[in-house]
Amino acid sequence: MSSLRIDVSDLLAHPGARRERRLNATLDDLGTPVARIADPVHLDLVLERVPDGIVVRGELEARWQGECTTCLRHVSAALHVGVAELFEFDPPEDGDTYPIEGHELDLEQLVRDSLVLELPLAPVCGRDDCEPAEATDVVVGADDTEDDDPADPRWAALSQLEL
């Protein structure tokens, strides 16, 4: 059983019942092409039985990482996302809610949807010296003693061009 599948049979049997749940989970391939969730996701949730199903409220915490879209340096930051979603027995076709599967909630899709939507579309490092490298700055064979970051291997083919 996945750590994000929660048995809620006790809540289903008692209308108005509430339960707190704290979880840590690692999800594979959680991110976008420019930013991804690096560490386990921490979930601090309250599950509450309502007439339509179960409402899940709380906060998701994770750390994302990626590359600055300007200077290609490593960027990492904390991500805090509030959630308040309804799980129903027969969810509508348009995907506004999540399904209750038997007597279990699968929180994985909720976590994926909530976190990926909050990831930056174009991460930036925010450093004062964040500037894109210009073509005239590249000198083949020169020692780059001032730059602390190693050259990005994706740009290696460009360093062989003679301008």
C-alpha positions, -999 to +999 in steps of 0.1 A: +000+000+000+014+034-010+021+059+018-003+083+001-032+058+002-052+064+034-079+041+048-109+064+057-135+037+067-138+052+102-146+087+087-171+073+062-190+056+091-192+088+112-206+120+095-188+151+108-158+131+120-123+147+116-088+132+116-054+148+114-027+131+093+010+139+089+029+121+061+062+122+043+063+108+008+087+107-021+072+108-056+091+100-087+091+123-117+074+152-099+082+184-117+084+202-150+113+204-176+128+234-157+120+227-120+115+195-100+107+184-064+139+172-049+132+160-014+103+141+002+070+160+004+057+167+039+019+166+042+001+181+072-036+175+066-070+174+083-095+149+068-132+157+075-163+138+066-189+160+049-222+150+033-207+149-002-176+129+008-143+138+025-126+172+025-089+173+027-074+205+040-039+214+050-004+222+038+022+205+016+058+214+021+086+204-003+119+217-017+122+223-055+154+226-075+162+236-111+185+259-131+183+296-134+169+303-169+193+333-172+227+321-160+221+283-157+232+282-120+216+257-096+185+272-079+167+256-050+139+269-027+112+258-003+076+254-015+046+257+008+012+250-008-022+251+009-048+225-002-085+222+003-100+195-019-131+173-019-130+136-024-163+121-036-177+086-043-188+096-078-167+126-089-180+148-118-166+142-153-148+176-154-122+166-127-132+192-101-129+167-073-110+135-065-125+100-062-129+079-030-118+044-040-138+019-019-128+031+016-095+047+007-082+081-005-053+082-029-036+115-022-009+111-049-028+130-077-038+158-053-001+162-043+011+161-079-015+186-091-010+210-062+029+211-062+035+211-100+011+241-104+032+260-079+066+253-095+082+283-112+078+285-150+111+302-154+133+299-123+158+327-116+185+328-090+181+364-081+218+370-077+232+405-085+257+390-110+230+369-128+236+378-165+235+356-195+269+348-210+274+365-244+291+349-273+320+373-272+328+361-236+336+326-248+373+322-256+385+287-267+414+274-247+415+303-221+417+294-184+385+305-167+400+311-132+374+337-121+343+314-125+336+292-095+309+272-113+321+245-138+310+249-174+277+234-182+284+203-204+254+211-226+273+241-239+305+222-246+299+220-284+296+258-285+330+263-269+346+247-299+332+272-324+356+298-338+341+332-341 
